[in-house]
Amino acid sequence: TPNTQSTTPTNVSRLGLIDIATMSKNTSPYYAAGTLLNTYLQHRNRGLKSIAFDSGGNNVPSSSSYATVAKTIQHLPAINSILNADNKTLSKAIDFDSYKNKGLAYVMIYELLFSKFQKIRGGGQIKRMIVKHEKELRREADEYTSKNPSLGDPSSNFPRYVRVNVMHSTVADAAIILQEELTKASNEEGNSTVYADAHVPDLLVLPPNASSWLHHDSELVKSGKIILQDKSSCFSALVCASSGDCRGDYIDACSAPGNKTSHLAALLHASFAADDEDEPPKKKKKKKGNTNKIQSTVFACERSSTRFDTLKSRMDQLVSSSSVAVEPTHGDFLKIDPSDPKYANVRAIMLDPSCSGSGIVNAPDRSTTQNSDEKNRIQSLANFQTVALKHSMSFPQVERVVYSTCSVHDEENEMVVSNALAEMNSGKEDGSEWKLVAPQCLQHWPRRGKEGVGGLSKSQADCLIRCDGLDGDETNGFFVSYFERTRVSNDTSSVQSSETTCNASIGIPLYDGQYKKVVESEVPKKIEKESKPTEEGKSKGAKSKNATPSNNKAAEKSAKKRGKKLAWKKKQALQKGERMKKKEALAAKSKEE
């Protein structure tokens, strides 16, 4: 049975992951996920993604197993609280401590209490023990959920962001197709509009529920015309391509899987195309033969063999430009010699190194508290990030550097920036100096860096960009810093992000939190209010007699939906009340005994 399996790896890769091919032979449908979770619990100093995918070959788990483990990790605090309540009553009841494969037990409990279907598939001794105490587990789960209403995935309320690959399509064409698809798929009134993002020129904004039909199997995604990419992760390439003179070569220091790399190439492609259109006709000369000329090369570095293969595949799919070339480079960025003639024309470096991922609100590795192991891990990452940033600044011909992370920790953000500036500006003999500059393309972004952290002044902190998905930004947590050498002109007028987008001219409405307002309006108070007719509502109802038939149909449809939603909520409340009564009765009975 599954619980008799040892958690000691029998075929461990260099990264510590058990052979998935061997695990898949076990009869339990959760065995691969459970064993992967075991490995993660034994190696908490490493992220789940690196454990699961960096090993390559047969050691790569299925996407469903990875997703199940990721969701289980998100719910581990809840599961542990449920098991340990009342002096570990349920933990003892299901004999949890005796399981050698605790990862499998965790996965099954998640499936029973928090998954979509709330049911455990398959069989086995662990399942039998868990199902035997299902009622008690559900009671504790209800109590935990009532005290922790934020349990779950906050990113499910984020809009579905879609980046248009302008090397394969136009923003206007992609918006038209997506609008047609959204209209067909949408079942909610007033929630079927494709918006243009207010900050990123080639980014479109769809409602959160668009993820149910717009995924990686979509024809637009498979053709490379659109990329499903979160808004904040678009900032790195936007700042890099929209600041200073975009001519020259670029290095993407940590490229895989390639979303930021392809975005950088696309923005450069659009910029060069705009320059060609603005060139006076009399200056345009017809040349014999091939007129295509590469104006910029993006060197995309990746040291992992598995991730490098992914990077190459993505670049073949996404990059198609006569003016920009992407050259995947299999190797460690830190080992590149800054004086290598190959990189003599590099003027900008985009550095988005490995980080804690603490800003990704639905990431399994995200932690709001820092124990000693987590603190050591974050400090280790910060040390590496500082070394990488200093290496970027050491290229003598580089004029601009963009450093970003998907972390919210000060140690990986402001502290890294402060330490790199202090060390790289100390004892300079060439008279140059690195300084922070506020990106013009994000001048209207409100959230900035933290003053005082690492000794940064207010003016320096105001140059930094921060995003916080848990504080209303409608995107994952992110950090962006932009550096320039003082010997370079700070004029950023050559490329302005507001000028590179055609959103305003093609009639796409601008996104201004419309979907956020929809989500916020869907609260019980509003439902209760709508269920009680007011005098104002009655007068509006009287006026509605003069409404058109189409409006009447829409109103009827909306009313039916509200009615169904109310009925469902009442049913859930009754069921929860019954469970709580049973719990109280059992507690009273146990006291009497």
N, C-alpha and C positions, 0 to 999 in steps of 0.2 A: 504494500500500500504506500501512497505518497509519503506518509509521515515517517516511514522507516528509512527513507533515503537520507544519506548524509549530505550536509551542506558543504563538506570539503570537496573542492573541485577535483574531478578526475581527469579532465582534459582542459587544463587552464591555459589560455593564451598569455602572451606577455602582458596583457592588460588585466588579467584576472577573471575573464569571463568564461563560464562553463560552456562546453560544446553544445550549441543549440541543436545540432543534428541528433546527438545522443538523447537530449532532453525530449525531443519531439516524439520519441518512440514510447514514452510513458503514456499510459491510457488517459490520465487526467488532462482535460483541455486547458488547465491552468498551470500545468507543471513547468512549462518553459518560462512563463511569466513569474511563477513563484521562485524558481531558481535564479532568474535574473535579479529579482528583488533581494534574494538572499545575498547575492554577490554585491549588490549596491550597499546593503546594510553593513557588510563586512569591510567596505572600502568607502566610507563616508567622506574621505578627503578628496574623492574624485567625483565628477558629475556623472549622472546616469547616461547621458548621451555619449560621453567618451568611453564609458565601460561597454555600452551596447554596440557601438558602431565602429570604433577605431581598430577593432581586432581583425575585421575583414573575414573573407571566406565563409565557412559554415557557421562561424561564431556570431554572425549578424542575426538578431532575432527578427521575427515577423513584425510588421507594423502594428498588428493587432495586439501582440504580446507587449510591445513597447508602450503602446497607448494605455493598456490596462495597468502596467506597472506605474506609469506616470500618474495616472489618476489615483491609484492606491497610495502612492507616496504623498500626494496632496491631502489625502484623508487620514494619514497615519496619526496625527494628533487626536483626531476624533475617535478613531478605532481604539487607540491606547487608553483614552479617557473612558470609553465605554467598558473596556475590559477591566480597567483598574478601579472602577467605581465601587463604593461600598466594600473597601478592603479586598479588592480583586475577586469579587464574588463570581463574575462571569468568566474571568480568566481561569479560575480554579474549576468552574463547572465544565468548561470545554477542555480542561487539561492542557491549556495553551503552552505552559512552560515545558511540557514533555515533548513537544514537536521539534524534531530536528530541522524540518523544513518550515520554519516559521513564515518565510516569504509566501509559501503556498497558502497558509492559514490566513495571512493578512489579505491576500488577493481574494480569497473566497468570502471573507467577511465584508470586504468592500463590495463585491458583486451582490451580496445579499442585501446590504443596507443602503448603498449609495449609487449603484449603477442604474442605468436606464430601465432595465427590466426587473431589477431587484430579485434575482433568482440565481441559484448556483447550478451550473450544468455539470453533468458527469456524476461520478460516485466517489467512493473512497471513505476511509475511516474519519478523516478530518471533516469532510462534509457532513457525515452522519452526526458527529458530535456538535457541530455548529447548528445544524438544522434542529437538533433536539432541543436547543435553547433559543430558538428563533424568536419566540414571543418576548422573552426577557431582553434579548439583544435589541429588538425593535423599540421596546419601551425606553431603554437607555439612549438609543439613537434619537428618538423623538425629543427626549429631555435635553440632550446635548444640542440638537438643532435649534430648539426654542431659545437656548441661551447664546447660541452662536449663529445668528441669522445670516452672516456673511459667508458661511460655509459653502464652498463650491468654487466655481470659476468666474472671477470678476470680469475676465476678458470676454465672456459671452455677451456682455452688453456693449462691447466696442463695435463700432461700425466695421463692415467688411471692406478693408482697403484693397484697392486693385491698382497696381502700377502699370501704366501702358508702356510697352516697349516701342519707343518711337523709331527704332530701326526696322520694325516689322509692320507697324501700323501708325495711325494718327490718333490723337486723343479723341477727336470728333468721331471717327469711324468706330472706335472701340466703345465710346459712350452710346452711340446709336444702337449697336448690337446688344450691349448690356442692358440698355433701357427696355428693349424688346423682350429679352429673356426675363428681366425682373418683372415686367408687367404680366407675363404669362405665369410666373411662379408665385407672384404676390397674392395673398388672400386677405390682406388687411388694407382698409381704406386709408388713404393719405400716407402710405408707407411704401411707395413704389417709385421713388425718384432717384436717379443717379446724379450725384452732386460732384462738383469739382472741389478738390481740397484747397484750402485757403493759403497753404504754405508751400506745398510741393507741386510744381507745375504739371507733372505728368501723372498725378495720382487722382484716382476717382474714388468716391465714397458711396458705398451701398449700405442698406440696412443690415443689422447684425444677423438676421435670419437668412441672409443671402448665402451664408456658408453652407446651408443645407443642400444647395444645388450648384453652387459655384465652388468647385474643388479641383484637385489636380487631374481629374479625369475629364474636365471640361475641354472642349475642342479649342477654345481660345487660349487656354493654358498650355495644352500640348503643342500648339502651333508656335508658341513663343511670343504671341502678340500681347499677352498680359502676364504679369507676375503677381502672385498673391503674396504681398509683402506688407508688413505693418508700417504704419506711418513713421514712427520715430526712427526706425532702421533706415529710412530713406534720407535722413538728415546728413549722414556722413558724406555720401557722394554729392549731395546737393551743395554742401558747404565747400567741398573740395573743387568742384567744377565751376562754382559760381563766384569764386573769390579770386581776384587778381587776373592776370593774363592766362587764359586757358591753353595757350600754345606750349609745346614742350611735352616731354614724356612724364609718365606717372608710375608710381609703385603702389600696388595694393599689398600691404605687408602680410596680411593674414586673410587669404581670399575665400577659401571654400566655405560654403558651397557655391558662392559666386553671385548672389543677389546684388550685393553692393558693387561688385566689380562690373557687372553688366549695366547697372544703373549709371555708374561713372562713365562708361563707354557711351551709353545712350545720351547722356547730357552733353558730352563733348561732341558727339555726332550732330545733335540738334544745334549746338552753338556754331559749329563750323558751317552747317547748312544755312543758318541765319546770316552769317558773315558773307557767304557767297551771294545770297539774295540781295544783301545791302550794297554789294560792290557795284559801282557805276558801270553801265554797259560798255562804255568806251575803254575801260580798263581790262575788260574780259577779252582774252586772246584765245583763239582756237588753236589747239595744239594737235599735231599729228599723232596718231597712235593712241595708246591708252592715256586718257586724261586723269584717271583716278590717281590720287596721291595721298598716302598716309601722312596725316599731319601730327598725330599723336599715337604713341604706343603705351599701353597699360601693361606693365609687368606684374602678373598676378602670382604671388608666391604662396606655396603651400608645402609643408614638409611631410605631412601624412600621405602615404601612398594611396590609401583608400579614398581619402578626401580629395586628393589630387585628380584621381580618375573621375570623381564626381564633378570637379571643377571643369575639367576639359570637356566633359559631356555637356555641361550646362552652357559653356561658352560657344560650343558648336551649334547649340540650339538657339541661343539668344542673340549672339553678336553677328551682325551683318552690316558692315559699314565700309564705304570707300575711303573714309577719312580717318577712321580710328581702328587700330589693331589691338587685340588682346593677346598677350604672349604668356600662357601658363608656364610657370617656372617651378619645377619640383625641387624644393630645397628650403633650408631654414633662412628666413630673412636676416636673422642675427649674424649669420655667417657670410653675408654678402659684403664684399669689400667696397666701401664707399668710393674709393678711387678707381674702381673697375671702369674702363672706357665704355663698356656696354651701357652703363647707366649715366654717361656724361651729360646726356640731354634731359635727365630727370629733373623736373622743377618742383614737383609736389609729391608728397607721400600721404597715403590714407592708411592709418593704423587703427584697426579694430581688433585688438588681441583677445585671447582667451580671458574670460572674467567669470565672476561668480554667478552671473545670470540672475541676480537678485531683483532686477527690475522687471523681469518677465513674470507677470502676475499669475499666469497659469503654469509656470515651470515647476516641475517636480522638485528641483533642487533649491527652490526659493525658500529662504528662511528669514523670519522676522526677528528671531532671537539668535544671539551668537554665544555658543558654548566655547570652551577652550579649543576644541578641534576646529570649529568653524572659524574662529579668530585666526588661528594659525594658517588655515587654508587661504583666507582673505589676504593676510599679510604676505604669504608666499606669492599669490597672484599679483599683488601690488608691486612686489620687488621685481617680478618678471616684466610687468607693464612699464615700470620706470626704466628698466634697461632697454626695452624695445623703443620707448619714446626717445631716449637719449641717443640710441643708434640712428633713429630717423633724422634727428637734428644734426648728426655728425657728417652727413653727406654734404660736401663743400658747395655743391652747385644747387642744392635744394633751397627753395625760397619759402615754401609753404608746407605746413604739416597739419593734418587733421587727426586728432586722437579722440576715439569714442569707445564707450562701453555700454553694455546693457545692464549695468549695475547701478544701484542706488547708494552704495556704500561710499562714504567720504574717502576711505583709504584707497579705493581704486580710482577715484575721480580727482577731487581738488588736491588731495595729498600727492598724487602722482604728478599732477601738473606743477605744483609748487616745487617739489623736489627736483624735477627735470629742469625747470627754469633756473633754479639756484645753482645746480651743478654745471649746466651747459653755458651759463653766462658768467661763470667764475673764471678769471684769468684769461679772458679772450685777448689774443694779440692782433687779430685782424680787424678789430674795431666793430665787428658785427655783434648783434645782440638779438636774441629771440624774445618776442613779446606776444602777449595775448591780444587778439583783435576780435571785436564783436562781428560775427558774420552778418553782412548786409542782407543776405537772402532770408534770414530769420529775425530781422529787426523787430517784427511785430509779435514774436513769440514771448509770452509773459514770464514764464518760469526761468529763473537764472540760477547761477551757482551760489554757493554758500560763502558769505563774507567771513573772514577770520580763520577759516579752516586752512591749515598749512601756512598761515600768515598772509593769505591773499587779501588785498585791499578790496574795497567796494567796487572800484572801477574795474579791477581784474575779475572779480566774481561776476560782474554784470556782462562780461564778455563770454561767459560760459552758458551753455544751454543745458537745461535739465527737463526731463519729462517724468511725470508720476502718474501711472495708470490708476493708482488707488486714491488719487486726489483730484479727479475730474478732467484729466487730460485726454481721455478717450484713446489712449495708446499705451503701449508698454513703457515701463521706466527706461530712460535712456540718458546718456550724458555725451555732450559734444564740446570739444575745445578746438580752437583754431589759432595756430601760431604763424607769425611772419617774422622774417629777418628784417632788421631795421634798415639794412642797406637797400631793401626793395621798396619801391613806391607803394604806399598803402591805398592807392586809388583802386577801388573795386568796381568802377563804373563800366568796365569793358564788357562784363557779363552780369546782368541783373536778372534774378530769378523771375521777377514780375514780367520781364520782357520776353522770356523764353517760353512762356506758356501761352497757348492759344485758347485757354478755357473761356476767358471773358469774351473773346471775339466770336466764338462758335455757339454762344447761347446756352452753355451749361450753367445751371444755377450754382452759386457758391455755397459750400457747406458751412453752416454756422451753428452746429450743435443740434440740428433738427432731430436726429435719431436719439440723442441723449435726452432731449425733452420728451420724446415719446416714451422712453424707458422710465423716466422719472414720473411720468403721469400715470403709469400702470401700477398704482399702489392701492391697497385695500380701502383707504379713505375715499379715494375717488369712486371706487366701485360701490361703496355704501351710499355715497352721495348721489350717484346716478340712479340707485335703486329706489330713492325716495323722491317723489315728485315735489318740486317746490312751486311757489306761485309764479316765479320767473319761468320755470320750466313749463308750467301750464300755459302761460301766455305765449311762449315760444311754440308750444304745441298747437295753439290756436292759429298762430301765424303760418305754421307749416302746412295748413290746408291749402294755401295758395302755392305751395312748392310744386316743382315740375315732377312728372312721373319718375324720371331718372333719379332725382334727389330722394323721392319717397322710397324707391327700391334700395338705395344705398343706406337710408336710415333704418329700414326694416332689417337689412342684412346686419348692420352694426348692432341693432338691438338684440337680434338673435344671438350674436356672438357674446354680447355682454351677459345675456341670460344664461347661456351655457357655462360661461366662466364663473358666474355667481353660483350656479348649481354645483359645479365641480368644487369650488372653494368651500361651500357649505358642507358637502359630503366629506371632504377632507377634515374639516373641523370636527364633525360629528365622530368620525372614526378615531381621530386623535383624542377626543374627549372620552370615548369608551375605553381606549387603551390606558389613559391616565387613571380612570376610575378603577379598572382592574388592578393597576399597579398599587393604588392606594389600599384597595381591599386586601391584596396579598401582604402588603406591609403591615396592615392592622392585624391580620391573622397571625403573621409571624411573631408580632409583639405579644399577642395573647398566649401563644404556645411557649 
